[in-house]
């Protein structure tokens, strides 16, 4: 099991190369016949490369000393500079909030500024003039004790579908009913997780429709299930690549393209709310969002950005950038000391425009009903 420095601040295991390195396989041993003609070509090149290397070394400054413990706050090389930048912006945010005092007009103005900055942070988002009746594929129904489950593929972008399940009270319905979007926490099974289904069935038996969906990298939207398997490290994802590592992958690709990964999550959920609005029998004026853990992250994001959601329930998620960027002796691949993987990473862009912190996701919802829950033991 050779190891080389890898992504995610840990190591990548070259287990798949192990058969090539076995004694029974001489495939890695390459013999080159150095004829006089080849030597005539190779030796001048080696001489030139050596001359360049010596020249560069002679004029190069001495190597920098290794950073002292505590000087680097991120395994991804973001370092103390980004952390200090965030702290500076948070101080500016604190001073701006203190200056508001008890001014209702000031707080309303800040809500508008925060919403605009969040839209910038999570851009691109679905355009306001979009078609509000997304296409879908109906996969048929399953029946349970007092409810019906519609299995769906909902088109959140042209030709791009989110797998979902709509829990509905057993017909007939004599009135329109409220509905809840139910984003999943970090589970490979997504809304099919038994604990998640308990919540969904509990709500649907109280007359509330529930739309559970598979976030990117979860459920039927897994991208790299072939990377799961034993023999590696939990920290670098080789023992179980899992949805968290898929989110990390999406974040890195998105960042290289100048986009926050959370944009993809918020886009999906916005169109899923469109679907609920357009579903016969659902009251478009009584829509909400509820989620736990990673689902709580999504509920907080969408609850802050989508005015159609009259209620939001956020469980096992609140954080601050101070926590997320702080040094951590825990899991190195998530960066800081808080819940900062994949779609939860905001980055130094929060210093642009209105200074943001994650509690702004809650204050922006006032005065709409918003519940935040956390287990007593953690």
C-alpha positions in Angstrom: 0.0 0.0 0.0 2.1 2.9 -1.2 0.8 6.3 -0.3 1.4 9.7 -1.8 0.3 13.2 -0.7 -3.3 13.5 -1.9 -6.3 15.8 -1.9 -8.6 16.6 1.0 -5.5 17.3 3.2 -4.7 13.7 3.7 -3.3 10.9 1.6 -4.5 8.9 -1.4 -4.0 5.2 -1.3 -2.6 3.6 -4.4 -4.2 0.2 -3.7 -5.3 -0.2 -7.3 -1.6 -0.1 -8.4 -0.6 -2.8 -6.0 -1.0 -5.7 -8.5 1.4 -3.8 -10.9 4.1 -3.8 -8.2 3.9 -7.5 -7.3 6.9 -9.8 -7.9 4.8 -11.8 -10.4 4.3 -8.8 -12.6 7.4 -7.4 -14.3 5.2 -4.9 -16.2 6.8 -1.9 -14.4 10.3 -2.9 -15.4 11.1 -1.2 -18.7 14.4 -1.9 -20.5 15.8 0.8 -22.8 18.5 -0.1 -25.3 20.9 2.8 -25.3 22.3 2.8 -28.7 25.0 5.2 -29.8 22.4 7.2 -31.8 20.1 7.5 -28.8 23.0 8.5 -26.5 23.9 11.3 -29.0 20.4 12.6 -28.6 19.9 12.1 -24.8 23.2 13.3 -23.4 23.0 16.9 -24.7 19.5 17.2 -23.3 20.7 15.9 -19.9 23.5 18.4 -20.0 21.2 21.3 -20.8 18.7 20.4 -18.0 21.6 20.1 -15.5 22.9 23.5 -16.5 19.5 25.1 -16.1 19.0 23.4 -12.7 22.4 24.6 -11.4 21.8 28.1 -12.7 18.4 28.3 -11.0 19.7 26.9 -7.8 22.6 29.4 -7.7 20.3 32.4 -8.0 17.4 31.0 -5.9 16.8 32.4 -2.4 17.3 30.0 0.5 14.2 27.9 1.3 11.7 29.4 3.7 11.7 27.9 7.1 8.7 25.6 7.9 5.7 27.4 9.4 5.6 27.4 13.2 2.8 25.4 14.8 -0.4 27.3 14.5 0.6 29.4 11.5 -1.5 27.4 9.1 -5.2 27.0 9.8 -6.1 24.9 6.8 -4.9 21.6 5.3 -5.8 23.1 1.9 -3.1 25.8 2.1 -5.6 28.7 2.8 -3.5 29.5 5.8 -3.7 32.2 8.4 -4.2 35.0 5.9 -7.7 33.9 4.9 -8.6 33.2 8.6 -7.5 36.7 9.6 -9.4 38.2 6.6 -12.6 36.5 7.9 -12.0 37.7 11.4 -11.5 41.3 10.2 -14.8 41.2 8.3 -16.6 39.7 11.2 -15.4 42.6 13.4 -16.8 45.0 10.8 -20.1 43.0 10.9 -20.2 43.2 14.7 -19.7 46.9 14.6 -22.4 47.4 12.0 -24.9 45.3 14.0 -24.2 47.2 17.2 -24.8 50.5 15.4 -28.3 49.3 14.4 -29.4 49.2 18.0 -33.2 48.8 18.3 -34.0 50.5 15.0 -36.7 48.4 13.2 -36.0 50.3 9.9 -32.3 49.6 10.3 -32.8 45.9 10.8 -35.2 45.7 7.8 -32.6 47.4 5.7 -29.9 45.0 6.9 -32.2 42.1 6.0 -32.4 43.3 2.4 -28.6 43.8 2.2 -28.0 40.4 3.7 -30.4 38.7 1.3 -28.7 40.4 -1.7 -25.2 39.3 -0.4 -26.4 35.8 0.1 -27.7 35.7 -3.5 -24.3 36.9 -4.6 -22.6 34.2 -2.5 -24.8 31.4 -3.8 -25.1 32.6 -7.4 -26.1 31.5 -10.0 -29.7 30.9 -8.8 -32.8 30.2 -10.9 -33.9 33.4 -12.7 -37.1 35.0 -11.4 -38.8 34.8 -14.9 -38.3 31.0 -15.1 -41.1 28.5 -15.8 -42.6 27.6 -12.5 -43.9 24.2 -13.6 -40.9 21.9 -13.8 -41.1 18.8 -15.8 -41.1 15.4 -14.1 -41.1 11.7 -14.6 -43.7 9.8 -12.5 -42.2 6.5 -11.4 -45.5 5.2 -9.9 -46.9 5.0 -6.4 -46.3 2.9 -3.3 -48.9 2.8 -0.5 -48.2 2.8 3.2 -50.3 2.9 6.4 -52.4 6.0 5.7 -50.2 7.6 3.0 -49.2 7.3 -0.6 -45.6 7.7 -1.8 -45.1 9.1 -5.4 -41.7 8.2 -6.8 -40.5 11.1 -9.0 -37.7 12.4 -11.1 -38.0 16.2 -11.2 -36.2 18.3 -13.8 -34.4 21.0 -12.0 -32.4 22.0 -15.0 -32.9 21.2 -18.7 -32.2 17.4 -19.0 -31.0 17.2 -15.3 -33.2 15.5 -12.8 -33.4 15.2 -9.0 -34.8 11.9 -7.7 -37.5 12.5 -5.1 -40.4 11.0 -3.2 -43.6 12.8 -2.4 -45.5 11.6 0.7 -49.2 12.4 0.5 -52.0 11.6 2.9 -54.2 8.8 1.8 -56.9 10.0 -0.6 -59.5 11.3 -0.9 -58.5 14.8 0.3 -61.3 17.2 0.9 -59.1 20.4 1.0 -55.7 21.7 -0.1 -52.9 20.8 2.3 -49.7 22.3 3.4 -46.4 20.9 2.2 -42.8 20.6 3.5 -39.6 20.3 1.4 -37.5 17.7 3.3 -33.8 17.9 2.3 -31.7 15.0 3.5 -28.8 15.0 5.9 -25.5 13.3 5.2 -26.7 9.8 4.4 -26.0 7.8 1.3 -29.7 6.6 1.5 -30.9 10.3 1.7 -34.7 10.5 2.4 -34.9 6.6 2.3 -33.0 6.5 5.6 -35.3 4.9 8.2 -34.9 7.8 10.6 -35.8 10.2 7.9 -38.9 8.2 6.9 -40.1 8.3 10.5 -40.2 12.1 10.3 -41.8 12.1 6.8 -44.5 9.6 7.8 -45.1 11.5 11.0 -45.8 14.7 9.1 -47.9 13.1 6.4 -50.1 11.5 9.0 -50.8 15.0 10.3 -52.1 16.1 6.9 -48.8 17.6 5.6 -47.4 16.6 2.3 -43.6 15.9 2.4 -41.2 16.1 -0.6 -38.0 14.3 0.2 -35.3 14.5 -2.4 -31.8 13.3 -3.1 -29.2 16.0 -2.8 -26.2 15.8 -5.2 -24.0 12.8 -4.2 -26.7 11.0 -2.3 -29.3 8.4 -2.9 -29.8 7.8 -6.6 -27.6 10.8 -7.4 -24.4 9.1 -6.2 -21.6 9.9 -8.6 -18.7 7.6 -7.3 -20.2 4.6 -5.7 -17.4 2.5 -7.2 -14.9 4.2 -4.9 -16.6 2.7 -1.7 -14.8 -0.2 -0.2 -12.6 -1.5 2.7 -8.9 -1.1 3.1 -8.4 2.6 3.4 -8.7 5.4 5.8 -12.0 7.0 7.0 -10.2 10.4 6.9 -9.4 10.4 3.2 -12.5 8.7 2.1 -10.9 5.5 0.7 -12.7 3.3 3.2 -16.1 4.7 2.4 -16.0 7.5 -0.1 -19.6 8.5 0.9 -21.7 11.5 0.3 -19.5 13.9 2.3 -16.5 13.3 0.1 -18.7 13.6 -3.0 -19.8 17.0 -1.7 -16.1 17.9 -1.2 -15.4 16.9 -4.8 -18.2 19.1 -6.1 -16.9 22.0 -4.0 -13.5 21.8 -5.5 -14.7 21.6 -9.1 -17.1 24.5 -8.4 -14.5 26.7 -6.8 -12.2 26.3 -9.8 -15.1 27.6 -11.9 -15.7 30.6 -9.5 -18.9 29.1 -8.1 -19.9 28.2 -4.6 -21.0 24.5 -4.5 -24.0 25.5 -2.4 -25.4 27.1 -5.6 -26.2 23.7 -6.9 -28.1 22.7 -3.8 -30.1 25.9 -3.5 -30.9 25.8 -7.3 -32.3 22.3 -6.9 -34.4 23.2 -3.9 -35.8 26.3 -5.4 -37.1 24.4 -8.4 -38.5 21.7 -6.0 -40.5 24.4 -4.3 -41.8 25.4 -7.7 -42.9 21.8 -8.1 -44.8 21.8 -4.8 -46.5 25.1 -5.8 -47.7 23.6 -9.0 -48.9 20.2 -7.5 -52.7 20.0 -7.4 -54.1 19.6 -3.9 -51.1 21.5 -2.2 -51.7 25.0 -0.8 -49.0 27.2 -2.4 -49.4 29.7 0.5 -48.5 27.1 3.2 -45.1 25.8 2.2 -42.2 25.1 4.6 -38.8 23.5 4.7 -37.4 21.1 7.4 -34.1 19.3 7.6 -31.5 17.8 10.1 -27.7 17.9 10.0 -26.8 18.4 6.3 -30.5 18.8 5.7 -30.5 21.5 8.3 -27.8 23.3 6.3 -30.0 23.2 3.2 -33.1 24.2 5.2 -31.2 27.2 6.6 -30.0 28.3 3.1 -33.4 27.9 1.4 -35.3 29.4 4.3 -33.1 32.6 4.1 -33.4 32.9 0.3 -37.0 31.8 -0.6 -39.8 34.1 0.6 -42.4 31.5 -0.3 -41.4 29.4 2.7 -43.6 30.6 5.6 -42.0 28.2 8.1 -38.5 26.6 8.5 -37.3 23.9 10.9 -33.5 23.6 11.2 -32.1 20.8 13.3 -28.5 20.0 14.2 -27.1 22.9 12.2 -25.9 26.3 13.2 -22.4 27.5 13.1 -20.2 30.6 12.8 -17.3 31.3 10.5 -15.1 31.7 13.5 -15.7 28.1 14.4 -15.5 26.9 10.8 -12.2 28.5 10.1 -10.6 27.8 13.5 -7.8 25.2 13.9 -9.0 21.7 14.3 -7.4 18.6 15.7 -10.3 16.6 14.4 -11.0 15.6 10.8 -8.5 17.3 8.6 -10.5 17.0 5.4 -13.2 19.3 6.6 -10.9 22.1 7.3 -11.9 23.9 10.5 -13.4 23.0 13.8 -17.0 23.2 12.6 -19.3 21.8 10.0 -17.4 23.1 7.0 -17.4 20.4 4.3 -18.4 20.8 0.7 -21.5 23.0 0.3 -21.0 24.4 3.8 -17.8 26.3 2.9 -18.3 30.0 2.3 -14.8 31.1 1.8 -13.2 34.6 1.9 -15.9 35.8 -0.5 -18.0 36.6 2.6 -15.9 39.7 2.9 -17.5 41.2 -0.2 -20.4 43.6 0.2 -22.4 43.2 3.4 -20.4 41.4 5.9 -21.9 38.0 6.6 -21.8 35.3 9.2 -23.9 32.1 9.3 -26.3 33.4 12.0 -27.5 35.8 9.3 -29.3 32.8 7.8 -31.6 33.0 10.8 -32.0 36.7 11.4 -33.0 37.3 7.8 -36.1 35.2 8.3 -37.6 37.4 11.0 -40.5 37.6 11.7 -41.5 34.4 9.9 -41.7 31.2 12.2 -38.3 29.6 12.4 -37.3 26.7 14.6 -33.7 25.7 15.5 -33.1 22.5 17.3 -30.0 20.8 18.7 -29.7 17.5 20.7 -28.9 18.0 24.4 -25.9 15.7 24.2 -24.1 17.5 21.4 
